[in-house]
Amino acid sequence: MKALSLPEPRCLRPLVAALCALFCAVSAPARESLYGIWENSSRFIEIPESGGLRIVLKTFYRFVYDDSPLYPASVEPLSASSWNLSVREPLEREYAPIPLAVAGDGLYTRFYYRYSDAGLMGGRATDDRGATQGDIQSITARSIDISPSFRALEGLWLGAGNTDAIRRYRAGSSDEVFAWLFYEDRFIRVRYWKTDARFRDIDARIPGEYGRPLAIPKFIEINGNLFTCISGTGQVLRTWEKGRVEIQEAGVSAGEFTLRLVRDTPVYPESAALYLEKQRVRLSADGKVLALGEPWAVRSAVSSLDAEIAAHNAKRRPGRKPLVEYLDLDFRWDDIARIRNKGAKME
């Protein structure tokens, strides 16, 4: 028997469409945009929506803008605020992916993503991989009151960006990445390094923290590069950094604040500079990407690179300043002639 369907009244269609549009606009997750023009002190980066990558260098102490042809490139979204920018540089046959993230007006090549399956061992009845983010927040009753900024920071963050910059040539990736675990006013920092081992979906255990052993992924894979935090077949982590977090001040927008990291004991000597100064923290609009420090580039106010290059390179620079400035001296030639003649008067 065929089901009956009632016709939709024509007068309600505009109202239904308006309500659907309003609901979608409210419920849709906030998205950042990778496309557009970015700049830092040494270059412009343009990523057009039509595809490709343009790099303009600020050469000769920024006196000349050096343009380049459009490199073949494509964008693959990883989340609402992170992407893989696959670029084929000159003299290269294959595309190389570059992980990028956008938080606010900043473009980051080093960033972290929120890991949802990490926390305390034994947090699940049927799975010993670890507890969820909600379980992390219910480890014990909180002993201190923390700011809303730090509540958004709590959880496990795994390194996702392993590139220093976007260049005109094929640049190698970093040999190490880090993971951060924040809870209340404490942090744990774990180092991962490149390995040629076979990937296995197993955990590394951190004993003795927060009264119960913690579990984090033993392996991290970033664009075909595999990183591990334990050598061999071990599953118990031996070294990690830990310390205290001090929230210094909130930023001008949500998800932005400044903190100071105070480690208990030095473990990674090469990271000493990280603890000497305040660190700027930026969370993406969807809360899935964390960036520490200053962005690699910021969104540029330039709307047209062609016009900006033409106007900038048309400027006439002032001449080079002479090594010895001109001095208008008043020489006493009579006295000079007398000295040259050993005191004899000139006739």
C-alpha positions as CSV (number, residue, x, y, z in Angstrom):
1,M,0.0,0.0,0.0
2,K,1.4,3.3,-1.0
3,A,2.0,5.8,1.8
4,L,0.1,9.0,1.6
5,S,2.0,12.4,1.7
6,L,0.4,15.7,2.4
7,P,1.3,18.6,0.1
8,E,3.4,21.3,1.7
9,P,1.6,24.7,1.9
10,R,3.3,27.2,-0.4
11,C,2.9,29.9,2.1
12,L,5.1,28.1,4.6
13,R,8.0,27.4,2.2
14,P,9.8,30.8,2.7
15,L,9.4,30.5,6.5
16,V,10.8,26.9,6.5
17,A,13.7,28.0,4.3
18,A,14.5,30.9,6.6
19,L,14.4,28.8,9.7
20,C,16.6,26.1,8.2
21,A,19.2,28.8,7.1
22,L,19.1,30.3,10.6
23,F,19.5,26.9,12.3
24,C,22.4,25.9,10.0
25,A,24.2,29.2,10.6
26,V,23.9,28.8,14.4
27,S,24.7,25.1,14.6
28,A,27.5,24.9,12.0
29,P,31.0,24.8,13.5
30,A,33.1,27.9,13.1
31,R,35.6,27.5,10.3
32,E,38.8,29.3,9.6
33,S,40.1,30.1,6.1
34,L,43.5,29.2,4.7
35,Y,42.9,31.1,1.4
36,G,44.2,34.6,0.9
37,I,47.4,36.5,1.4
38,W,49.7,36.0,4.3
39,E,52.9,37.7,5.2
40,N,55.8,37.9,7.6
41,S,59.1,39.9,7.7
42,S,60.6,38.0,4.8
43,R,57.9,37.0,2.3
44,F,54.3,37.1,1.1
45,I,52.3,33.8,0.7
46,E,49.2,33.7,-1.5
47,I,47.0,30.7,-1.6
48,P,44.2,31.4,-4.1
49,E,40.9,29.4,-4.0
50,S,41.5,28.4,-7.6
51,G,44.6,26.5,-6.6
52,G,48.3,27.0,-6.6
53,L,50.8,28.8,-4.4
54,R,52.6,32.1,-4.8
55,I,55.6,33.1,-2.9
56,V,57.0,36.7,-3.0
57,L,60.3,37.3,-1.2
58,K,61.1,40.7,0.4
59,T,64.7,40.9,-0.8
60,F,67.5,43.4,-0.3
61,Y,66.4,44.5,3.1
62,R,62.8,44.6,1.9
63,F,63.7,47.2,-0.8
64,V,62.7,44.8,-3.6
65,Y,59.8,42.4,-3.8
66,D,60.9,39.3,-5.8
67,D,57.9,37.6,-7.4
68,S,57.7,34.0,-8.5
69,P,55.4,32.0,-10.8
70,L,52.5,30.1,-9.4
71,Y,53.6,26.8,-8.0
72,P,51.2,23.8,-8.5
73,A,49.5,23.2,-5.2
74,S,46.3,21.8,-3.7
75,V,44.6,22.1,-0.3
76,E,43.3,19.1,1.6
77,P,41.2,20.0,4.7
78,L,42.1,18.1,7.9
79,S,39.6,19.9,10.2
80,A,37.8,23.2,10.3
81,S,41.1,25.0,11.1
82,S,43.9,22.7,9.7
83,W,44.9,21.7,6.2
84,N,47.6,19.9,4.2
85,L,49.0,22.2,1.5
86,S,50.5,19.8,-1.1
87,V,53.1,21.7,-3.2
88,R,55.3,20.7,-6.1
89,E,58.3,22.9,-6.2
90,P,60.5,23.5,-9.3
91,L,62.6,20.5,-10.4
92,E,60.5,18.2,-8.2
93,R,58.3,15.5,-9.6
94,E,56.0,14.7,-6.7
95,Y,53.9,16.9,-4.4
96,A,55.0,17.3,-0.8
97,P,52.4,18.0,1.9
98,I,52.9,20.8,4.4
99,P,50.6,20.8,7.5
100,L,49.2,24.2,8.3
101,A,46.7,25.6,10.8
102,V,44.9,28.9,11.2
103,A,44.0,30.4,14.5
104,G,42.6,33.9,14.5
105,D,44.7,36.0,12.1
106,G,47.8,33.7,12.4
107,L,49.1,31.0,10.1
108,Y,51.0,28.3,11.9
109,T,53.4,25.6,10.7
110,R,53.9,24.2,14.2
111,F,50.8,23.3,16.0
112,Y,49.0,20.6,18.0
113,Y,45.6,18.9,17.7
114,R,43.3,17.8,20.4
115,Y,43.4,14.0,21.0
116,S,40.1,12.6,22.2
117,D,41.2,9.2,23.3
118,A,43.8,9.9,26.0
119,G,43.8,10.1,29.8
120,L,43.9,7.7,32.7
121,M,44.4,4.0,32.4
122,G,41.4,2.1,33.6
123,G,38.9,4.8,32.7
124,R,36.8,2.3,30.7
125,A,35.4,-0.9,31.7
126,T,36.1,-2.8,28.5
127,D,39.0,-0.9,27.0
128,D,42.4,-0.3,28.6
129,R,43.5,2.3,26.1
130,G,42.6,5.3,28.3
131,A,39.8,7.6,29.3
132,T,38.1,10.2,27.3
133,Q,38.6,13.9,27.7
134,G,35.6,14.0,30.1
135,D,37.3,11.4,32.2
136,I,40.5,13.5,32.5
137,Q,38.4,16.3,34.0
138,S,37.0,13.9,36.6
139,I,40.3,12.4,37.8
140,T,39.7,13.7,41.3
141,A,37.9,16.6,42.8
142,R,39.6,19.8,41.7
143,S,42.0,21.2,44.3
144,I,42.1,24.7,42.8
145,D,39.9,27.0,40.9
146,I,41.2,27.5,37.4
147,S,40.3,30.2,34.8
148,P,38.0,29.5,31.9
149,S,41.0,30.0,29.6
150,F,42.8,27.0,31.1
151,R,39.6,24.9,31.1
152,A,39.7,25.2,27.3
153,L,43.3,24.2,27.3
154,E,42.9,21.0,29.4
155,G,43.5,17.7,27.7
156,L,46.1,16.0,25.5
157,W,47.5,17.7,22.5
158,L,49.6,15.9,19.9
159,G,52.1,17.5,17.6
160,A,50.7,17.9,14.1
161,G,52.9,20.4,12.3
162,N,56.5,19.5,11.6
163,T,57.6,22.1,9.1
164,D,59.5,25.3,9.8
165,A,58.4,27.5,6.9
166,I,57.0,27.6,3.3
167,R,59.9,28.0,0.9
168,R,60.6,28.0,-2.8
169,Y,62.4,24.8,-2.5
170,R,61.7,21.4,-1.0
171,A,62.4,21.7,2.8
172,G,62.8,18.8,5.0
173,S,60.5,18.1,7.9
174,S,61.5,18.2,11.6
175,D,63.0,15.1,13.2
176,E,60.9,15.6,16.4
177,V,57.6,16.7,17.7
178,F,56.1,17.1,21.1
179,A,52.9,16.3,23.0
180,W,51.3,18.3,25.8
181,L,49.0,17.2,28.5
182,F,47.4,19.9,30.6
183,Y,45.4,19.4,33.8
184,E,44.5,22.0,36.4
185,D,47.7,24.1,36.8
186,R,50.1,21.3,35.8
187,F,51.5,20.1,32.4
188,I,53.4,17.1,31.0
189,R,55.5,17.4,27.9
190,V,56.6,14.4,25.9
191,R,59.1,14.2,23.1
192,Y,58.5,12.1,19.9
193,W,61.3,11.4,17.4
194,K,61.4,9.9,13.9
195,T,61.5,6.1,13.6
196,D,61.4,3.5,10.9
197,A,59.5,1.1,13.1
198,R,56.1,-0.4,12.1
199,F,53.1,1.6,13.2
200,R,51.1,-0.1,16.0
201,D,48.0,1.3,17.6
202,I,49.2,0.9,21.2
203,D,49.7,3.2,24.2
204,A,52.7,4.5,26.1
205,R,52.1,4.6,29.9
206,I,53.3,7.4,32.1
207,P,53.4,6.0,35.7
208,G,52.9,8.0,38.9
209,E,51.2,11.2,37.6
210,Y,47.9,12.4,39.1
211,G,47.9,9.3,41.4
212,R,47.2,6.9,38.5
213,P,49.1,5.9,35.4
214,L,48.4,7.9,32.2
215,A,48.2,6.6,28.6
216,I,49.2,8.4,25.5
217,P,49.7,7.1,21.9
218,K,53.1,5.6,21.4
219,F,53.2,6.6,17.8
220,I,52.3,9.7,15.9
221,E,52.1,9.7,12.1
222,I,52.4,13.0,10.2
223,N,52.2,12.8,6.4
224,G,54.0,9.5,6.1
225,N,56.6,10.3,8.8
226,L,56.3,8.1,11.9
227,F,57.3,9.4,15.4
228,T,57.6,7.4,18.6
229,C,58.2,8.3,22.2
230,I,59.6,4.9,23.3
231,S,62.4,2.9,21.7
232,G,61.9,-0.7,20.7
233,T,58.9,-2.6,22.0
234,G,58.6,-0.9,25.3
235,Q,55.3,0.6,26.5
236,V,56.4,2.5,29.6
237,L,57.7,6.1,29.2
238,R,60.9,6.8,31.0
239,T,61.5,10.5,30.5
240,W,59.2,13.5,30.2
241,E,59.0,17.1,31.4
242,K,56.5,18.3,33.9
243,G,55.8,21.5,35.7
244,R,53.4,24.3,36.6
245,V,51.4,26.5,34.3
246,E,50.7,30.2,35.2
247,I,48.0,32.0,33.3
248,Q,49.3,35.5,32.9
249,E,46.7,37.4,31.0
250,A,43.8,36.9,28.6
251,G,43.9,38.1,25.0
252,V,41.7,40.5,23.1
253,S,39.6,37.6,21.6
254,A,38.3,34.3,22.8
255,G,40.8,31.4,22.8
256,E,43.8,33.7,23.2
257,F,45.8,34.2,26.3
258,T,49.4,34.3,27.6
259,L,50.9,31.8,30.0
260,R,54.3,31.0,31.7
261,L,55.6,27.5,31.9
262,V,57.6,26.6,35.0
263,R,59.2,23.1,34.7
264,D,60.2,21.1,37.8
265,T,63.4,19.7,36.4
266,P,65.1,20.1,33.0
267,V,64.8,17.1,30.8
268,Y,65.2,18.4,27.3
269,P,68.1,20.9,27.4
270,E,67.5,22.2,23.9
271,S,64.0,23.5,25.0
272,A,65.3,25.8,27.7
273,A,64.2,28.9,25.8
274,L,60.6,27.7,26.0
275,Y,60.6,28.3,29.7
276,L,62.4,31.7,29.9
277,E,59.7,33.9,28.4
278,K,55.9,34.1,28.4
279,Q,54.2,32.0,25.8
280,R,51.3,33.2,23.6
281,V,48.6,30.6,23.3
282,R,46.0,30.5,20.6
283,L,43.1,28.1,20.2
284,S,41.3,27.7,16.9
285,A,37.6,28.6,16.6
286,D,36.6,25.0,16.7
287,G,38.8,24.3,19.7
288,K,40.7,21.4,18.0
289,V,44.0,23.2,17.2
290,L,46.4,24.6,19.7
291,A,49.3,27.0,18.8
292,L,52.1,28.1,21.1
293,G,54.2,31.1,20.4
294,E,54.0,33.7,17.6
295,P,52.5,32.7,14.2
296,W,54.7,32.0,11.3
297,A,52.7,34.5,9.2
298,V,49.7,36.8,9.7
299,R,46.9,37.6,7.4
300,S,48.0,40.5,5.2
301,A,46.1,43.8,4.6
302,V,47.2,43.6,1.0
303,S,44.3,42.8,-1.3
304,S,46.3,42.5,-4.6
305,L,49.9,41.3,-4.7
306,D,50.4,42.5,-8.3
307,A,49.5,46.1,-7.3
308,E,51.6,45.9,-4.1
309,I,54.7,44.6,-6.0
310,A,54.4,47.3,-8.7
311,A,53.9,50.1,-6.3
312,H,56.7,49.0,-3.9
313,N,59.3,48.3,-6.6
314,A,58.5,51.7,-8.3
315,K,59.8,53.6,-5.2
316,R,63.1,55.3,-5.6
317,R,65.5,54.7,-2.7
318,P,67.6,57.5,-1.4
319,G,71.3,57.5,-2.4
320,R,73.9,55.8,-0.3
321,K,75.2,58.1,2.4
322,P,78.9,59.0,1.9
323,L,81.4,57.5,4.2
324,V,82.9,60.9,5.0
325,E,80.6,63.8,5.1
326,Y,81.5,67.1,3.3
327,L,83.0,69.7,5.6
328,D,83.1,73.4,4.6
329,L,86.5,74.2,6.0
330,D,88.1,77.7,6.1
331,F,91.8,77.1,5.3
332,R,94.3,79.8,6.2
333,W,96.4,79.6,3.1
334,D,99.0,82.2,4.1
335,D,99.9,80.3,7.2
336,I,100.1,77.1,5.3
337,A,102.5,78.6,2.7
338,R,104.7,80.1,5.5
339,I,104.9,76.7,7.2
340,R,105.8,75.0,4.0
341,N,108.6,77.6,3.4
342,K,110.0,77.1,6.9
343,G,108.9,80.5,8.1
344,A,110.1,82.5,5.0
345,K,107.7,85.0,3.7
346,M,106.3,84.6,0.3
347,E,107.3,87.4,-2.1
